[in-house]
Amino acid sequence: MGKTRKNNGERKLIFGAVILLIISAILFGLATDQGMNLIKNIQDRVMLKTSITISSANNEALKNKTTEAKIVAGTNHFIALTQDGKVYGWGSNGSGELGQNNTNIYKRPTYLGIDDAIDIAAGYQSTVVLKKDGTVWSWGRNDCGEYGDGTTVSKEDLTPSQMIKVTNVMQIAAGNLHTAVLTAEGTVWAAGRNSDSQLGFVYNNKENTSTPREMQGLSEVKEIACGEYNTLMLQKDGYAYGVGENSDGQLGTGDNINKAMPAKVMDIENAIDISVGSYNTVVVKDDGTLWSFGYNGYGQLGDGTSSSRNTPVQVIKQNGKPLEKIVKISAGTNKTIALDENGNVWVWGNTYKSTATKLTTINNAIDISPSYVVTQTGKVYTLEGEKLEIDNILRVSEGTNHALFLTKEGTGYSIGANSNGQLGDGTTVSKNSPTVLKTEKSNLPDIKELKAG
């Protein structure tokens, strides 16, 4: 039986774990001469890895930051980051998360007034931006103080509010109603909702806080990820830590007790990546093996059972041997998808078995999402093997009820639900076949990252 969210109004954040960050390059085409010319000029610059020049003289880590191309989609609003640091958004805007001084739905990508960003994140009805100077800015919903600006005042206009007390930020992550940031010094700070101690400290009997506080007991953190009600950290030494909700053992600490201070994930060394599902977590080790823990009602832990685990268990294949050589994972709500170094796709949980099953009808994959696979030839298939009518695809990202695709030429496509204009095609009509993303006057230039709330 599926897990019920604490608040049906608060949607599951896709960060696929959060952690984990994944960074992207998506370019949107427009069916005009201007748009076509722009695509022609920039299509050769679409790369899997992009070097970002940062101006912060006192931050060598930021200067050398490298990001991987990625597209991320969520439920109701979208935030896009261009190569030159401009931020765009579209979709739902009920709390002013698009920064337009209103609460209107925006059916096309709209400029949000920031032109020096290097990272973006989206919480529940809120938007978070990391600027080149290492400062963090937010707008949209702020009921729990998730901006970290010392207030609970929401911002709907184009003047975002700055997070206080924290500088030299390297990475940002957003949970349902909390925000976490990682500094160049390897420290982690958090603000917002603290109902399950997801901020990583005991504050006035778990009350929310609008002032960021540093998590204690961590050393040289290199990556962070936020679940709905928890936060996970990966240190440079390969150890993983978690705080917050642990009702199903999703922190992997050997018990089911929420953690107010960073607790080490048991039996995990040499971790290189983490993916966070709704109530489960998957870790990739440097040897390419997968380890998972948390809720397992659909077999999404991949250990051959449907028993939830509060310590890591190894993902195995149907023959009982370990799943190995994994290069990418995607933790969905009730199932998990993995891509190995040979281009094979493996899936477990939900309608599949409780051990990793190889998809024999799809080969040479280069990207995956919970429902779609992109192959080396640029084709897109559903997990059931049905081919979509688009070609030359480079990347896919999937939200709760829709997906985005990036072509090798730099054009963006979308498919699925569209009641809030989240497909970015200028309508609110849902689509069961891919439709091209468009702006009002021209295509978006050099989009390198997309995240959604």
C-alpha positions in Angstrom: 0.0 0.0 0.0 1.3 3.5 -0.9 2.5 6.1 1.6 0.2 9.1 2.2 1.8 12.5 2.1 1.4 14.6 5.3 -0.3 17.4 3.4 -2.0 16.8 0.1 -1.5 20.4 -0.8 2.2 20.0 -0.6 3.6 18.2 -3.5 6.5 15.8 -3.7 9.6 17.6 -4.8 11.5 16.0 -7.6 14.9 16.3 -7.1 15.4 12.9 -7.6 17.1 12.8 -4.7 18.2 15.6 -4.3 21.0 15.3 -4.1 22.3 15.1 -6.0 22.6 17.2 -8.0 22.1 17.3 -11.5 22.6 20.3 -13.7 21.4 21.0 -17.3 21.5 22.5 -20.6 18.3 23.0 -22.4 17.6 25.4 -25.3 14.1 26.2 -26.4 13.3 26.8 -30.1 10.6 29.1 -31.5 9.0 28.7 -34.9 10.2 32.1 -36.2 13.1 33.2 -38.3 14.6 34.9 -35.2 14.3 31.8 -33.2 15.6 29.5 -35.9 18.6 31.7 -36.4 19.4 31.8 -32.7 19.2 28.0 -32.5 21.6 27.7 -35.5 24.1 30.0 -33.8 24.1 28.1 -30.5 23.3 24.5 -31.3 27.1 23.6 -31.5 27.5 24.7 -27.9 25.2 22.1 -26.4 27.6 20.0 -24.3 27.2 17.4 -21.6 29.5 19.4 -19.4 29.8 23.2 -19.2 32.5 25.2 -17.4 31.1 28.2 -15.6 33.3 31.2 -14.9 32.6 32.7 -11.5 33.6 36.2 -10.6 34.0 35.7 -6.9 37.7 36.4 -6.3 37.7 34.9 -2.9 36.0 31.6 -3.9 38.3 29.3 -5.8 35.8 26.4 -5.6 33.1 28.4 -7.2 35.5 29.6 -9.9 36.2 26.0 -10.9 32.6 24.7 -10.6 31.6 22.3 -13.4 28.0 21.3 -14.1 26.5 18.4 -16.0 23.8 19.0 -18.5 20.4 18.1 -17.1 16.7 18.9 -17.3 14.5 18.8 -14.2 10.8 19.0 -14.2 8.3 19.2 -11.3 4.6 19.7 -10.7 3.4 23.2 -11.2 6.1 25.8 -11.8 9.4 25.8 -13.7 12.6 27.8 -13.3 15.2 27.9 -16.1 18.8 29.2 -15.9 20.6 30.4 -19.1 24.3 30.3 -19.9 24.7 34.0 -19.3 23.0 33.7 -15.8 19.5 34.9 -16.6 16.6 33.2 -14.8 13.2 32.4 -16.5 10.1 30.7 -15.2 6.6 29.6 -16.1 3.6 27.6 -14.9 1.8 28.1 -11.6 2.3 31.3 -9.8 -0.3 31.2 -6.9 2.2 32.4 -4.3 4.2 34.7 -6.6 6.9 32.1 -7.2 7.5 33.5 -10.7 8.3 37.0 -9.3 5.9 38.9 -11.5 4.1 41.0 -8.7 0.9 39.0 -9.3 -0.5 35.4 -9.0 -1.3 34.8 -12.6 -0.5 31.6 -14.5 2.3 32.0 -17.0 1.9 29.8 -20.1 5.3 30.7 -21.6 8.8 31.2 -20.2 9.1 34.6 -18.6 12.2 36.5 -17.5 12.4 36.8 -13.7 14.8 39.8 -13.5 18.1 38.0 -12.4 21.0 37.9 -14.8 24.0 36.7 -12.7 22.8 33.3 -11.4 24.8 30.1 -11.3 22.3 27.7 -9.6 18.5 27.5 -9.0 16.1 25.4 -6.9 12.4 25.3 -6.4 10.5 24.6 -3.2 6.8 24.2 -2.7 5.5 27.4 -4.4 8.9 29.2 -4.0 12.0 29.8 -6.0 15.6 29.9 -4.8 18.5 31.3 -6.8 22.3 31.2 -6.1 24.2 34.2 -7.6 27.8 34.3 -8.8 28.9 36.1 -5.7 27.8 33.2 -3.5 24.7 34.8 -2.1 21.2 33.2 -2.1 17.9 34.9 -3.1 14.3 33.8 -2.9 10.7 34.7 -3.7 7.3 33.1 -3.6 6.0 31.3 -0.5 7.8 32.0 2.8 5.2 31.0 5.5 7.8 28.9 7.3 10.8 31.3 6.8 12.3 29.1 4.0 13.9 32.2 2.4 16.2 32.4 5.4 16.0 36.2 5.4 14.9 36.6 9.0 11.2 37.0 8.1 8.1 35.1 7.1 7.1 37.7 4.5 6.4 36.3 1.0 7.8 38.1 -2.0 5.7 38.2 -5.2 7.5 41.0 -7.0 10.8 41.1 -9.0 12.8 42.0 -5.9 13.9 38.7 -4.3 14.9 38.5 -0.7 18.5 37.6 0.4 19.3 34.8 2.8 21.2 36.3 5.8 24.3 35.1 7.7 25.5 32.8 4.9 28.1 33.6 2.2 30.3 31.7 -0.3 27.5 29.3 -1.1 28.3 26.5 -3.5 25.0 24.6 -3.8 21.4 25.1 -2.9 18.6 22.6 -2.3 14.9 22.9 -1.5 12.6 20.6 0.4 8.9 21.0 0.7 9.1 24.1 2.9 12.7 24.2 3.9 15.9 25.4 2.2 19.5 24.0 2.6 22.7 25.5 1.3 26.3 24.3 1.1 29.2 26.7 1.4 32.6 26.5 -0.2 34.0 25.7 3.3 31.9 22.5 3.3 29.4 23.7 5.9 25.6 23.2 5.6 23.0 25.8 6.7 19.2 25.5 6.7 16.1 27.5 7.3 12.3 27.1 7.1 10.0 24.4 8.3 11.4 22.2 11.1 8.4 19.9 11.9 10.6 16.8 11.5 13.9 18.4 12.5 14.8 18.6 8.8 16.9 21.7 9.5 19.4 19.5 11.4 19.3 21.2 14.8 17.0 21.5 17.8 15.4 24.9 17.8 12.8 25.9 20.3 11.0 22.5 20.3 11.2 22.0 16.5 9.7 25.4 15.7 10.3 26.8 12.2 13.1 29.4 11.8 13.6 32.1 9.3 17.3 32.6 10.3 19.7 30.0 8.8 21.5 27.9 11.3 24.6 25.7 10.7 24.3 21.9 11.0 26.9 20.6 13.5 29.0 17.4 13.3 29.7 17.5 9.6 33.1 17.8 7.8 33.8 18.9 4.3 30.4 18.2 2.8 30.5 18.1 -1.0 26.8 17.5 -1.9 23.4 18.1 -0.3 19.9 16.9 -1.2 16.5 17.7 0.3 13.6 15.3 0.6 10.1 16.5 1.5 10.9 16.5 5.2 14.5 15.6 5.5 18.0 16.6 4.3 20.9 14.4 3.3 24.6 15.3 3.0 27.5 13.5 1.3 31.0 14.3 2.6 34.2 14.2 0.7 35.4 11.2 2.7 32.5 9.1 1.2 30.3 9.0 4.3 26.6 10.1 4.1 24.6 11.8 6.8 20.9 12.6 7.2 18.6 14.7 9.4 14.8 15.0 9.6 12.0 12.5 9.0 13.0 8.9 9.4 9.6 7.1 9.9 10.4 4.4 7.4 14.2 4.3 8.0 14.9 6.5 5.0 17.9 8.0 6.7 19.5 4.5 7.0 20.6 5.0 10.6 19.4 1.6 12.0 16.2 2.9 13.5 13.0 4.8 12.6 13.5 7.8 14.8 13.6 11.3 13.4 17.0 12.9 13.6 17.6 16.5 14.9 21.3 16.3 14.5 23.2 14.8 11.5 23.3 11.0 11.8 25.7 8.8 9.8 24.1 6.4 7.3 25.1 2.9 8.5 27.4 0.6 6.5 28.0 3.2 3.7 31.5 4.1 2.7 32.9 5.5 -0.6 29.5 6.9 -1.6 29.5 9.2 -4.7 25.9 9.9 -5.3 22.5 9.9 -3.6 18.9 9.9 -4.9 16.0 10.6 -2.7 12.5 9.3 -3.3 9.4 10.1 -1.3 10.2 7.8 1.6 13.3 5.9 0.4 16.9 6.7 -0.5 19.3 5.1 -2.9 23.1 5.5 -2.7 25.7 4.8 -5.4 29.2 3.7 -4.3 32.4 4.3 -6.2 32.4 0.6 -7.3 29.0 1.2 -9.2 26.9 -0.8 -6.7 23.6 0.5 -5.4 22.4 0.5 -1.8 18.9 1.5 -0.6 16.9 2.0 2.5 13.5 3.3 3.6 9.9 2.4 2.6 9.7 -0.7 0.4 6.0 -1.4 0.0 6.4 -1.7 -3.7 9.8 -3.4 -3.8 11.5 -0.1 -4.7 14.5 -1.0 -2.6 15.4 -3.8 -5.0 16.5 -6.3 -2.4 13.9 -9.0 -3.4 11.4 -8.2 -0.6 8.7 -5.7 0.2 10.0 -5.1 3.7 11.0 -1.6 4.7 14.7 -1.2 5.8 16.3 1.2 8.2 19.8 0.1 7.2 21.2 -0.1 3.7 20.6 -3.2 1.6 22.2 -4.0 -1.7 20.2 -3.8 -4.9 20.3 -7.2 -6.6 19.3 -8.7 -10.0 16.8 -11.5 -10.5 19.6 -14.0 -10.3 20.5 -12.8 -6.9 23.8 -11.2 -8.0 24.5 -7.5 -7.2 23.6 -4.8 -9.6 26.8 -3.2 -10.7 28.5 -0.6 -12.9 25.6 1.9 -12.4 26.3 5.5 -13.7 22.9 7.1 -13.1 19.8 6.5 -10.9 16.3 8.0 -10.8 14.2 7.3 -7.7 10.5 7.7 -8.5 7.6 7.6 -6.1 7.2 3.8 -6.0 9.9 2.5 -8.3 13.6 3.1 -9.1 15.4 3.2 -12.5 19.1 2.8 -13.1 21.4 3.1 -16.1 24.6 1.1 -16.3 27.9 2.0 -18.1 26.9 -0.3 -21.0 23.7 1.6 -21.7 21.4 -1.0 -20.2 18.3 0.1 -18.2 17.2 -1.6 -15.0 14.0 -1.0 -13.1 12.4 -2.4 -9.9 9.4 -1.6 -7.8 5.7 -0.8 -8.4 4.5 -2.9 -11.4 7.9 -4.5 -11.7 9.7 -7.1 -9.6 11.4 -6.4 -6.3 14.7 -7.1 -7.8 16.4 -5.2 -10.7 14.9 -6.2 -14.1 16.7 -5.4 -17.3 14.6 -3.8 -20.1 15.5 -6.1 -23.0 13.7 -4.1 -25.6 15.8 -0.9 -25.1 19.5 -0.7 -25.6 22.3 1.9 -25.7 20.5 4.3 -23.4 22.1 7.6 -22.4 19.5 9.1 -20.1 16.6 8.0 -18.0 13.6 9.2 -16.0 10.9 7.3 -14.1 8.9 6.7 -17.3 11.2 7.4 -20.3 14.5 6.3 -21.8 16.7 8.2 -24.3 19.0 6.2 -26.5 22.3 7.0 -28.3 20.3 7.3 -31.5 18.2 10.1 -30.0 15.1 8.1 -29.8 12.7 8.2 -26.8 10.9 5.2 -25.4 8.5 4.6 -22.6 9.6 1.8 -20.2 7.1 -0.4 -22.0 9.0 0.1 -25.2 6.6 2.5 -27.0 8.5 5.1 -29.2 7.6 8.8 -29.0 7.4 10.8 -32.2 10.5 12.9 -31.5 14.1 12.5 -32.6 17.6 13.6 -31.8 16.9 13.8 -28.0 19.8 14.4 -25.6 18.1 14.7 -22.2 14.9 13.9 -20.4 13.5 15.1 -17.1 10.2 14.1 -15.5 7.8 15.7 -13.0 4.8 14.2 -11.3 2.6 14.2 -14.4 4.6 15.5 -17.3 8.1 15.4 -18.8 10.6 17.6 -20.7 12.9 16.6 -23.5 16.0 18.4 -25.0 17.1 17.8 -28.6 20.7 17.7 -29.7 19.9 20.8 -31.8 18.8 22.7 -28.7 15.0 22.5 -29.0 12.8 21.8 -26.0 9.7 19.6 -26.0 7.2 18.7 -23.3 4.4 16.2 -22.7 1.7 15.5 -20.1 -0.6 17.6 -17.8 -0.8 21.3 -18.5 -3.5 22.8 -16.3 -1.1 25.4 -14.9 0.7 26.1 -18.2 3.6 23.9 -17.0 4.3 22.6 -20.6 5.4 26.1 -21.6 3.7 25.9 -25.0 1.4 28.9 -24.5 -1.7 26.9 -23.6 -3.3 25.1 -20.7 -4.2 22.0 -22.8 -2.7 18.7 -21.7 -0.7 16.9 -24.4 -0.3 13.1 -25.0 2.4 13.7 -27.6 5.4 16.0 -27.5 4.9 19.7 -28.1 7.6 22.3 -28.6 8.3 24.9 -25.9 7.9 28.5 -27.0 8.4 32.0 -25.6 6.2 35.0 -26.5 8.8 36.6 -28.8 11.8 34.4 -29.1 13.4 31.2 -27.8 15.3 31.2 -24.6 19.1 31.6 -25.1 21.5 29.0 -23.8 19.5 27.4 -21.0 21.8 25.3 -18.9 19.6 24.2 -16.0 15.9 23.7 -15.2 14.4 22.9 -11.9 10.8 22.7 -10.8 8.6 23.0 -7.8 
